Amino acid sequence: MKPFYQILGNNLVANVTNFTVWFAVTFWVFLETRSVFATGMIAGIYLVLTAALGFWFGSIVDHNAKRIAMMGSSLVSVVLYAIGLALVLLEPQQAFLDPYGPYLWAFVFIVMLGVIAGNIRSIALPTLVTILIPEGERDKANGLVGMVTGIGFLTTSVISGFLVAYTGMVGVLVLALALNLLVIAHLAVLRFDEGRPQPSADAPAEPKRVDIAGTIRVVAAVPGLFALIFFTCFNNFLGGVFMALLDAYGLSLVPVEVWGLTFGVLSTAFIISGIVISRTGLGKNPVRTLMMVNVVTWSVCCVFTLQSSFWLLAGGCFMWMLLAPVAEAAEHTTLQKVVPLERQGRVFGFAQSIEQAASPLTAFLIGPLTEFVVIPFMTDGAGARSIGPWFGVGPERGMALVFTVAGMVGLAVTIVAFNSRYYRQLSAAYRDGRGDDGESGGSAVASPA
């Protein structure tokens, strides 16, 4: 377990660094340009690049030692952050003040690529859980991974604000360079056995390529696994509502400084969840746990905006943050058992690409839909006249209605999925630890597809 804890700590530093840069760029660009369009585009760039590069990142993880892949991830971030720092120091006069200027967007794109390079780590880490942790303890280890993510969000929300306020992007990028060099140096001296299988002399070597078709065959060989990935994709599609509207809804109830502090406090839910999972695990059937979590979270989504209450909103957000690591750990634990190790990087990357592709689509669509359709509907339209007397009227209640409808749709889909044959098939595949090809998914020496 000792190497795993060291890798976890290394990833914590790397995650905090990359998340800090991402948050800081968003804050700084808004302060420079005062453009909501610009900050929205940064979020869109992150999600689109995450979805587009997941396949490739997964192949990098599968075809290289995990330690080397993680070091390479940080090295690429160092190079891109250094270029970004040079662009800040060499800025032409007031070039960053134009929200549509090419110099600003060249800087944003380069720095965000440095942030995205860190996603290689998010794919490599669950494969290392498979390698370093016994099968019966993997759900608890995945809980620790979720806790690290929570700590990253908690500290990032504080660090990025102070750095931008007192040092601008120069201080942010200098710190990011220093910390990335630190994690590279740590990984350079860290040694552990990855158990990488050696191909036999007469067996043809697997080509080192993305191989989307082969990855799809691996996913299809496990009954119900495609359904799990697309179920999570649909959840993320609805989750784009939160990306598009949560800040606007929260800021309609409380001042910005209260909202920022609220998120810092609520992020402790990630940590609490990770600690609980690391002690209790996820039960005998993590697929069932995943479904139960979705029943609860979408039920909360149905009610946490029914009234214009900050405390109701905060309670709902806390429940979401408390249960999100459980859902992620359940999905990772399932994949770690039913997918052959030598394909796990590509399957995790495939899942990341498919699942993340939905959120930006919703985020880009739901804003205009809410502003031009739902808000008028709840301000002086039919909605205000029919449910307004008890639900409330105005722009804030229009956003609230979108959350409530999203929750009802998510709950209905989860109930259907819970009672589907795909759920039963995947539960059986996890119980048996085998796909249709008869190979044990968790084996480090399973035959490649």
VEXTI-8796 format. One record per residue (C-alpha): residue in one letter; z, y, x; residue number from 1. Coordinates in Angstrom, 3 decimals. Last residue first. Example, Ala and Ser with C-alpha at 12.3 -4.5 7.8 and 13.67 -1.06 7.14 Angstrom:
! VEXTI-8796
(atom s (7.140 -1.060 13.670) 2) (atom a (7.800 -4.500 12.300) 1) 
! end
This chain:
! VEXTI-8796
(atom a (-27.320 -8.175 -8.754) 449) (atom p (-25.157 -8.629 -5.680) 448) (atom s (-23.201 -11.882 -5.414) 447) (atom a (-19.447 -11.530 -5.648) 446) (atom v (-17.669 -11.318 -2.304) 445) (atom a (-15.169 -8.570 -3.024) 444) (atom s (-14.246 -10.262 -6.252) 443) (atom g (-13.134 -8.075 -9.135) 442) (atom g (-16.050 -8.858 -11.378) 441) (atom s (-15.752 -12.608 -11.079) 440) (atom e (-19.215 -14.065 -11.318) 439) (atom g (-20.267 -15.986 -14.416) 438) (atom d (-23.543 -14.116 -14.802) 437) (atom d (-22.537 -12.952 -18.279) 436) (atom g (-19.684 -10.927 -16.851) 435) (atom r (-16.320 -12.236 -15.759) 434) (atom g (-12.678 -11.105 -15.485) 433) (atom d (-11.751 -13.421 -18.359) 432) (atom r (-9.457 -10.908 -20.051) 431) (atom y (-11.752 -8.039 -19.101) 430) (atom a (-14.788 -9.816 -20.512) 429) (atom a (-12.829 -10.661 -23.674) 428) (atom s (-11.835 -7.016 -24.171) 427) (atom l (-15.456 -6.024 -23.506) 426) (atom q (-16.723 -8.390 -26.183) 425) (atom r (-14.086 -7.370 -28.743) 424) (atom y (-14.838 -3.684 -28.263) 423) (atom y (-18.566 -4.364 -28.454) 422) (atom r (-18.025 -6.324 -31.703) 421) (atom s (-16.906 -3.110 -33.360) 420) (atom n (-13.584 -2.361 -35.038) 419) (atom f (-12.248 0.020 -32.391) 418) (atom a (-15.696 1.614 -32.107) 417) (atom v (-15.703 2.499 -35.821) 416) (atom i (-12.168 3.891 -35.562) 415) (atom t (-13.185 5.910 -32.488) 414) (atom v (-16.240 7.334 -34.268) 413) (atom a (-14.100 8.494 -37.220) 412) (atom l (-11.500 10.053 -34.935) 411) (atom g (-14.131 11.928 -32.936) 410) (atom v (-15.790 13.272 -36.090) 409) (atom m (-12.452 14.450 -37.509) 408) (atom g (-11.450 16.046 -34.214) 407) (atom a (-14.766 17.865 -33.878) 406) (atom v (-14.341 19.193 -37.448) 405) (atom t (-10.862 20.528 -36.624) 404) (atom f (-11.980 22.111 -33.358) 403) (atom v (-14.935 23.828 -35.051) 402) (atom l (-12.630 25.108 -37.813) 401) (atom a (-10.364 26.736 -35.231) 400) (atom m (-13.309 28.658 -33.783) 399) (atom g (-14.047 30.056 -37.242) 398) (atom r (-10.349 30.760 -37.704) 397) (atom e (-10.418 33.019 -34.634) 396) (atom p (-13.497 34.847 -35.912) 395) (atom g (-11.942 35.734 -39.290) 394) (atom v (-10.327 33.929 -42.195) 393) (atom g (-7.308 31.709 -42.732) 392) (atom f (-6.915 28.022 -43.526) 391) (atom w (-4.925 28.478 -46.776) 390) (atom p (-6.791 31.292 -48.617) 389) (atom g (-9.851 30.838 -46.352) 388) (atom i (-10.739 27.390 -47.645) 387) (atom s (-13.325 28.335 -50.307) 386) (atom r (-13.947 32.070 -49.912) 385) (atom a (-13.766 32.165 -46.123) 384) (atom g (-15.923 29.059 -45.919) 383) (atom a (-18.575 30.539 -48.227) 382) (atom g (-19.108 33.562 -46.026) 381) (atom d (-17.137 36.682 -45.106) 380) (atom t (-15.316 35.663 -41.958) 379) (atom m (-15.272 31.854 -41.985) 378) (atom f (-19.038 31.350 -42.443) 377) (atom p (-19.685 34.379 -40.204) 376) (atom i (-17.655 32.584 -37.491) 375) (atom v (-19.370 29.232 -38.087) 374) (atom v (-23.013 30.337 -37.906) 373) (atom f (-23.792 32.990 -35.275) 372) (atom e (-20.772 32.794 -33.001) 371) (atom t (-19.949 29.110 -33.458) 370) (atom l (-23.537 27.916 -33.110) 369) (atom p (-24.129 30.265 -30.147) 368) (atom g (-21.084 28.882 -28.317) 367) (atom i (-21.556 25.253 -29.433) 366) (atom l (-24.963 24.755 -27.859) 365) (atom f (-24.311 25.512 -24.171) 364) (atom a (-20.931 23.776 -24.188) 363) (atom t (-22.329 20.820 -26.120) 362) (atom l (-25.109 20.244 -23.595) 361) (atom p (-22.715 20.936 -20.713) 360) (atom s (-20.367 18.179 -21.938) 359) (atom a (-22.937 15.423 -22.527) 358) (atom a (-24.256 14.897 -18.999) 357) (atom q (-20.736 14.177 -17.749) 356) (atom e (-20.588 10.705 -19.303) 355) (atom i (-24.030 9.568 -18.171) 354) (atom s (-23.699 10.880 -14.610) 353) (atom q (-20.092 9.749 -14.159) 352) (atom a (-20.865 6.312 -15.603) 351) (atom f (-23.774 5.890 -13.195) 350) (atom g (-21.592 7.059 -10.301) 349) (atom f (-18.862 4.581 -11.268) 348) (atom v (-21.546 1.887 -11.569) 347) (atom r (-23.091 2.895 -8.245) 346) (atom g (-19.746 2.825 -6.463) 345) (atom q (-18.743 -0.416 -8.158) 344) (atom r (-21.802 -2.372 -7.065) 343) (atom e (-20.407 -4.053 -3.927) 342) (atom l (-17.124 -4.582 -5.769) 341) (atom p (-18.631 -6.627 -8.609) 340) (atom v (-17.929 -5.012 -12.016) 339) (atom v (-15.528 -6.588 -14.556) 338) (atom k (-12.184 -5.925 -12.878) 337) (atom q (-12.638 -2.468 -11.387) 336) (atom l (-14.547 -1.324 -14.475) 335) (atom t (-11.614 -2.099 -16.768) 334) (atom t (-9.053 -0.438 -14.504) 333) (atom h (-11.262 2.648 -14.226) 332) (atom e (-11.620 2.972 -18.014) 331) (atom a (-7.882 2.529 -18.584) 330) (atom a (-7.022 4.990 -15.800) 329) (atom e (-9.309 7.607 -17.342) 328) (atom a (-7.826 7.143 -20.817) 327) (atom v (-4.254 7.248 -19.495) 326) (atom p (-5.061 10.304 -17.367) 325) (atom a (-6.260 12.126 -20.538) 324) (atom l (-3.128 11.243 -22.537) 323) (atom l (-0.699 13.874 -21.242) 322) (atom m (-3.387 16.538 -20.913) 321) (atom w (-4.439 16.061 -24.535) 320) (atom m (-0.825 15.978 -25.720) 319) (atom f (-0.061 19.198 -23.844) 318) (atom c (-3.136 20.865 -25.342) 317) (atom g (-1.925 19.974 -28.850) 316) (atom g (1.561 21.310 -28.176) 315) (atom a (0.167 24.549 -26.737) 314) (atom l (-2.046 25.062 -29.804) 313) (atom l (0.843 24.424 -32.200) 312) (atom w (2.984 26.785 -30.144) 311) (atom f (0.309 29.490 -30.200) 310) (atom s (0.049 29.235 -33.983) 309) (atom s (-2.892 30.370 -36.081) 308) (atom q (-2.740 27.346 -38.388) 307) (atom l (-4.899 24.219 -38.610) 306) (atom t (-5.633 24.565 -34.888) 305) (atom f (-3.620 21.572 -33.612) 304) (atom v (-4.440 19.425 -36.666) 303) (atom c (-7.697 17.533 -36.222) 302) (atom c (-7.513 17.683 -32.420) 301) (atom v (-4.196 15.824 -32.569) 300) (atom s (-5.905 13.017 -34.497) 299) (atom w (-8.652 13.053 -31.861) 298) (atom t (-6.056 12.581 -29.137) 297) (atom v (-4.120 9.841 -30.957) 296) (atom v (-7.106 7.680 -31.891) 295) (atom n (-8.560 8.228 -28.432) 294) (atom v (-5.393 6.961 -26.775) 293) (atom m (-5.445 3.885 -28.996) 292) (atom m (-9.035 3.146 -27.950) 291) (atom l (-8.224 3.426 -24.247) 290) (atom t (-5.150 1.219 -24.647) 289) (atom r (-7.303 -1.401 -26.361) 288) (atom v (-9.665 -1.369 -23.385) 287) (atom p (-6.642 -1.486 -21.054) 286) (atom n (-5.732 -4.945 -22.440) 285) (atom k (-2.588 -6.467 -20.931) 284) (atom g (-0.664 -3.204 -20.899) 283) (atom l (-1.514 0.073 -19.187) 282) (atom g (0.997 0.143 -16.328) 281) (atom t (4.700 0.871 -16.752) 280) (atom r (5.753 2.574 -13.522) 279) (atom s (2.511 4.083 -12.227) 278) (atom i (1.504 4.829 -15.828) 277) (atom v (4.673 6.877 -16.427) 276) (atom i (4.291 8.825 -13.164) 275) (atom g (0.648 9.608 -13.896) 274) (atom s (1.449 10.838 -17.398) 273) (atom i (4.208 13.122 -16.164) 272) (atom i (1.876 14.574 -13.525) 271) (atom f (-0.944 15.215 -15.983) 270) (atom a (1.548 16.760 -18.435) 269) (atom t (2.623 19.175 -15.674) 268) (atom s (-0.718 20.866 -16.310) 267) (atom l (0.847 22.418 -19.425) 266) (atom v (2.900 24.798 -17.274) 265) (atom g (-0.092 26.129 -15.307) 264) (atom f (-2.125 26.290 -18.488) 263) (atom t (0.536 28.393 -20.185) 262) (atom l (0.719 30.769 -17.219) 261) (atom g (-2.976 31.572 -17.627) 260) (atom w (-2.612 32.037 -21.391) 259) (atom v (0.394 34.324 -20.961) 258) (atom e (-1.496 36.445 -18.409) 257) (atom v (-4.523 36.636 -20.707) 256) (atom p (-2.600 37.915 -23.705) 255) (atom v (-1.956 35.537 -26.633) 254) (atom l (-3.670 34.351 -29.850) 253) (atom s (-7.329 35.360 -29.427) 252) (atom l (-6.987 34.448 -25.741) 251) (atom g (-6.268 30.845 -26.743) 250) (atom y (-9.363 30.666 -28.942) 249) (atom a (-11.622 32.164 -26.264) 248) (atom d (-10.167 29.860 -23.633) 247) (atom l (-10.606 26.797 -25.844) 246) (atom l (-14.113 27.609 -27.071) 245) (atom a (-16.868 26.381 -24.750) 244) (atom m (-15.030 23.838 -22.627) 243) (atom f (-13.052 22.604 -25.609) 242) (atom v (-16.210 22.095 -27.666) 241) (atom g (-17.691 20.237 -24.687) 240) (atom g (-15.134 17.553 -25.529) 239) (atom l (-17.344 16.503 -28.444) 238) (atom f (-20.065 15.498 -26.002) 237) (atom n (-17.371 14.170 -23.675) 236) (atom n (-16.238 11.792 -26.413) 235) (atom f (-19.865 10.774 -26.928) 234) (atom c (-20.203 10.002 -23.214) 233) (atom t (-16.966 7.999 -23.330) 232) (atom f (-18.448 5.907 -26.135) 231) (atom f (-21.700 5.672 -24.163) 230) (atom i (-19.850 4.221 -21.184) 229) (atom l (-17.794 1.825 -23.329) 228) (atom a (-20.891 0.667 -25.256) 227) (atom f (-22.687 -0.039 -21.988) 226) (atom l (-19.722 -2.163 -20.967) 225) (atom g (-19.662 -4.191 -24.218) 224) (atom p (-20.816 -7.464 -22.709) 223) (atom v (-20.949 -7.243 -18.895) 222) (atom a (-24.461 -8.112 -17.688) 221) (atom a (-25.792 -4.803 -19.055) 220) (atom v (-23.740 -2.853 -16.516) 219) (atom v (-25.055 -4.976 -13.640) 218) (atom r (-28.635 -4.727 -14.936) 217) (atom i (-28.278 -0.940 -15.232) 216) (atom t (-27.128 -0.819 -11.620) 215) (atom g (-30.167 -2.805 -10.532) 214) (atom a (-32.496 -0.413 -12.380) 213) (atom i (-30.745 2.634 -10.904) 212) (atom d (-31.341 1.375 -7.380) 211) (atom v (-29.950 4.381 -5.438) 210) (atom r (-31.226 2.959 -2.195) 209) (atom k (-29.924 0.929 0.711) 208) (atom p (-31.905 -2.237 0.077) 207) (atom e (-29.768 -5.393 -0.223) 206) (atom a (-30.172 -7.516 2.870) 205) (atom p (-32.036 -10.778 2.363) 204) (atom a (-29.829 -13.837 2.749) 203) (atom d (-30.609 -16.177 5.651) 202) (atom a (-28.151 -14.599 8.100) 201) (atom s (-25.370 -14.338 5.537) 200) (atom p (-24.345 -10.903 4.322) 199) (atom q (-20.971 -9.615 5.582) 198) (atom p (-18.629 -8.605 2.758) 197) (atom r (-16.740 -5.307 3.199) 196) (atom g (-13.020 -6.073 3.151) 195) (atom e (-12.114 -2.391 3.485) 194) (atom d (-9.573 -3.068 6.226) 193) (atom f (-7.625 0.068 7.101) 192) (atom r (-7.677 2.716 9.825) 191) (atom l (-6.757 6.396 9.629) 190) (atom v (-7.549 8.377 12.805) 189) (atom a (-10.802 9.942 11.575) 188) (atom l (-9.434 10.207 8.035) 187) (atom h (-6.758 12.629 9.236) 186) (atom a (-9.255 14.712 11.229) 185) (atom i (-11.546 14.975 8.201) 184) (atom v (-8.591 15.980 6.008) 183) (atom l (-7.683 18.790 8.434) 182) (atom l (-11.276 20.026 8.793) 181) (atom n (-11.390 20.301 4.998) 180) (atom l (-8.117 22.238 5.020) 179) (atom a (-9.339 24.783 7.581) 178) (atom l (-12.711 25.331 5.919) 177) (atom a (-11.136 25.776 2.481) 176) (atom l (-8.598 28.261 3.890) 175) (atom v (-11.407 30.337 5.438) 174) (atom l (-13.364 30.080 2.184) 173) (atom v (-10.549 31.385 -0.005) 172) (atom g (-9.551 34.114 2.442) 171) (atom v (-13.091 35.479 2.576) 170) (atom m (-13.540 35.072 -1.184) 169) (atom g (-11.096 37.864 -1.934) 168) (atom t (-7.952 38.120 0.167) 167) (atom y (-5.130 39.421 -2.063) 166) (atom a (-6.255 38.914 -5.659) 165) (atom v (-8.698 36.098 -4.909) 164) (atom l (-6.048 34.181 -2.976) 163) (atom f (-3.368 34.754 -5.609) 162) (atom g (-5.564 33.526 -8.456) 161) (atom s (-6.864 30.518 -6.520) 160) (atom i (-3.394 29.312 -5.523) 159) (atom v (-1.835 29.342 -9.006) 158) (atom s (-4.477 27.520 -11.045) 157) (atom t (-5.133 25.267 -8.066) 156) (atom t (-1.536 24.068 -7.858) 155) (atom l (-1.464 22.654 -11.378) 154) (atom f (-5.044 21.366 -11.329) 153) (atom g (-4.497 19.462 -8.088) 152) (atom i (-1.141 18.123 -9.245) 151) (atom g (-2.901 16.766 -12.316) 150) (atom t (-5.631 15.082 -10.282) 149) (atom v (-2.972 13.498 -8.075) 148) (atom m (-1.231 12.213 -11.208) 147) (atom g (-4.472 10.633 -12.396) 146) (atom v (-4.780 8.768 -9.087) 145) (atom l (-1.171 7.669 -9.457) 144) (atom g (-2.036 6.222 -12.868) 143) (atom n (-4.935 4.378 -11.262) 142) (atom a (-2.393 2.758 -8.952) 141) (atom k (-0.427 1.589 -11.985) 140) (atom d (-3.552 0.098 -13.557) 139) (atom r (-4.374 -1.560 -10.242) 138) (atom e (-1.104 -3.442 -9.925) 137) (atom g (-2.125 -6.799 -11.426) 136) (atom e (-5.407 -6.797 -9.482) 135) (atom p (-3.802 -6.360 -6.066) 134) (atom i (-4.445 -2.911 -4.548) 133) (atom l (-6.475 -2.155 -1.400) 132) (atom i (-10.040 -3.087 -2.329) 131) (atom t (-10.074 -2.346 -6.065) 130) (atom v (-8.098 0.882 -5.538) 129) (atom l (-10.612 1.710 -2.808) 128) (atom t (-13.374 1.477 -5.416) 127) (atom p (-11.375 3.903 -7.584) 126) (atom l (-11.257 6.392 -4.648) 125) (atom a (-14.926 6.246 -3.635) 124) (atom i (-16.237 7.773 -6.877) 123) (atom s (-13.832 10.735 -6.925) 122) (atom r (-14.398 11.118 -3.175) 121) (atom i (-18.147 11.466 -3.608) 120) (atom n (-17.289 14.203 -6.102) 119) (atom g (-16.239 16.384 -3.154) 118) (atom a (-19.896 17.168 -2.524) 117) (atom i (-19.772 19.048 -5.845) 116) (atom v (-17.477 21.712 -4.345) 115) (atom g (-19.815 22.292 -1.406) 114) (atom l (-22.755 22.401 -3.822) 113) (atom m (-20.753 25.042 -5.701) 112) (atom v (-20.612 27.135 -2.527) 111) (atom i (-24.371 26.996 -2.026) 110) (atom f (-25.193 27.702 -5.680) 109) (atom v (-22.743 30.604 -5.957) 108) (atom f (-24.014 32.266 -2.759) 107) (atom a (-27.673 31.927 -3.774) 106) (atom w (-26.641 33.215 -7.188) 105) (atom l (-25.107 36.382 -5.781) 104) (atom y (-28.056 37.066 -3.463) 103) (atom p (-30.560 36.470 -6.278) 102) (atom g (-29.053 39.217 -8.482) 101) (atom y (-28.492 38.548 -12.171) 100) (atom p (-24.757 39.371 -12.256) 99) (atom d (-25.394 42.381 -9.971) 98) (atom l (-22.120 43.389 -8.296) 97) (atom f (-22.451 40.802 -5.524) 96) (atom a (-25.211 42.716 -3.744) 95) (atom q (-23.039 45.870 -3.553) 94) (atom q (-24.380 46.754 -0.059) 93) (atom p (-25.885 43.708 1.606) 92) (atom e (-23.363 40.907 2.107) 91) (atom l (-23.123 39.673 5.721) 90) (atom l (-19.434 38.654 5.528) 89) (atom v (-19.881 37.072 2.100) 88) (atom l (-23.079 35.249 3.084) 87) (atom a (-21.412 33.982 6.276) 86) (atom l (-18.520 32.610 4.228) 85) (atom g (-20.980 30.790 1.985) 84) (atom i (-22.717 29.241 5.009) 83) (atom a (-19.318 28.085 6.281) 82) (atom y (-18.489 26.700 2.835) 81) (atom l (-21.726 24.701 2.904) 80) (atom v (-21.065 23.202 6.341) 79) (atom v (-17.426 22.386 5.565) 78) (atom s (-18.353 20.836 2.197) 77) (atom v (-20.872 18.570 3.945) 76) (atom l (-18.122 17.491 6.350) 75) (atom s (-15.740 16.798 3.462) 74) (atom s (-18.201 14.433 1.787) 73) (atom g (-19.077 12.820 5.114) 72) (atom m (-15.408 12.027 5.694) 71) (atom m (-15.212 10.465 2.223) 70) (atom a (-18.336 8.373 2.829) 69) (atom i (-17.003 7.301 6.237) 68) (atom r (-13.721 6.128 4.711) 67) (atom k (-15.601 4.259 1.967) 66) (atom a (-17.721 2.394 4.503) 65) (atom n (-21.316 2.911 3.520) 64) (atom h (-23.854 1.462 1.092) 63) (atom d (-21.674 1.431 -2.015) 62) (atom v (-20.284 4.965 -1.625) 61) (atom i (-23.695 6.469 -0.870) 60) (atom s (-25.146 4.609 -3.862) 59) (atom g (-22.516 6.147 -6.130) 58) (atom f (-23.270 9.626 -4.800) 57) (atom w (-26.929 9.167 -5.688) 56) (atom f (-26.258 8.126 -9.277) 55) (atom g (-23.631 10.861 -9.770) 54) (atom l (-25.957 13.610 -8.494) 53) (atom a (-27.508 14.797 -11.762) 52) (atom a (-24.368 14.651 -13.907) 51) (atom t (-22.210 16.478 -11.381) 50) (atom l (-24.995 18.983 -10.710) 49) (atom v (-25.290 19.750 -14.435) 48) (atom l (-21.527 20.030 -14.841) 47) (atom y (-20.965 22.385 -11.928) 46) (atom i (-23.991 24.548 -12.704) 45) (atom g (-22.873 24.889 -16.339) 44) (atom a (-19.403 26.013 -15.299) 43) (atom i (-20.979 28.605 -12.996) 42) (atom m (-23.349 29.657 -15.796) 41) (atom g (-20.413 30.413 -18.076) 40) (atom t (-18.857 32.623 -15.408) 39) (atom a (-22.103 34.575 -15.037) 38) (atom f (-22.656 35.012 -18.781) 37) (atom v (-19.098 36.314 -19.143) 36) (atom s (-20.093 39.164 -16.836) 35) (atom r (-17.534 41.585 -15.422) 34) (atom t (-19.660 41.486 -12.238) 33) (atom e (-17.170 41.542 -9.358) 32) (atom l (-14.090 40.466 -11.308) 31) (atom f (-16.108 37.773 -13.096) 30) (atom v (-17.579 36.534 -9.820) 29) (atom w (-14.120 36.429 -8.259) 28) (atom f (-12.491 34.426 -11.052) 27) (atom t (-15.311 31.843 -11.171) 26) (atom v (-15.557 31.600 -7.385) 25) (atom a (-11.775 31.213 -7.188) 24) (atom f (-11.744 28.382 -9.734) 23) (atom w (-14.391 26.438 -7.811) 22) (atom v (-12.881 27.185 -4.389) 21) (atom t (-9.432 26.141 -5.601) 20) (atom f (-10.883 22.960 -7.110) 19) (atom n (-12.401 22.089 -3.734) 18) (atom t (-9.207 22.657 -1.757) 17) (atom v (-6.886 21.037 -4.285) 16) (atom n (-9.187 18.018 -4.380) 15) (atom a (-9.321 17.703 -0.573) 14) (atom v (-5.535 17.991 -0.226) 13) (atom l (-4.977 15.416 -2.980) 12) (atom n (-7.655 13.151 -1.536) 11) (atom n (-5.784 12.973 1.767) 10) (atom g (-2.558 12.231 -0.079) 9) (atom l (-4.222 9.403 -2.000) 8) (atom i (-5.775 8.066 1.216) 7) (atom q (-2.323 8.043 2.823) 6) (atom y (-0.847 6.324 -0.226) 5) (atom f (-3.607 3.715 -0.132) 4) (atom p (-3.090 3.118 3.586) 3) (atom k (0.620 2.400 2.917) 2) (atom m (0.000 0.000 0.000) 1) 
! end
